[in-house]
Amino acid sequence: MKFEWQKESERKWDGMAKSWNSRSREMWESGSRKDIVPFFMKYVKPGSQVADLGCGDGYGSFKLHQLGYLVTGVDVSEEMIAYARGRLGEEGPRFIKADIAKTDFAAESFDAMIAINSLEWTEAPIKAIEEMYRITKSGGQAVIGILGPTSAPREHSYARLHGEKVVCNTMMPWEFEKLAAECGWKKKAETGVYKQAAENLPHGAMPLELKQAVSFMWVFLLQK
């Protein structure tokens, strides 16, 4: 049977939607994503048109909307989009079901992008990065969170080592940075998210590659 990435990805995320929705508030408010919105706000002004690529159940989109951003969330999962649309009324963010590597947005539609742990869940991450660049305005910014080497979700991409088709294509933070630079993005800032066991390590004294090596997630601020 032919492997169709979009159908397989939607099936997997539809199946995980209920569990994800039960945990998303904690992730954004006190867990691994709690510092994402403050980091985003340091570089992107409220009132900006923002695309949340791989928005999941929309909790991050909701937080940005509450802070004055004009948010469009995009996700491949119908179940995730249903949760997202149920979060707010007509005045909230708008949500669109689509592959984030193949959107129908016009070129330079958005002031900024946010994509947290979603580029890894694309068939070809380079195409998603190129699409982000296409739909971002000149001078616009992107906040991208990439799963670090210590993150458990890497198990979803293990089968690729057996030559199997997978819906998750994990990459090292340095690999993402190289792909982004090849597409024209310029790195402006970055920060790490760590598991509790690594939080007490002397990060300030460690070279960048070691900081990334023990990270749960690495967050980049890029500019077009």
Summary of the structure (lengths in Angstrom):
residues: 224
radius of gyration: 16.6
end to end distance: 40.0
largest distance: 51.3
contacts: 720
relative contact order: 0.15
helix: 42%
strand: 22%
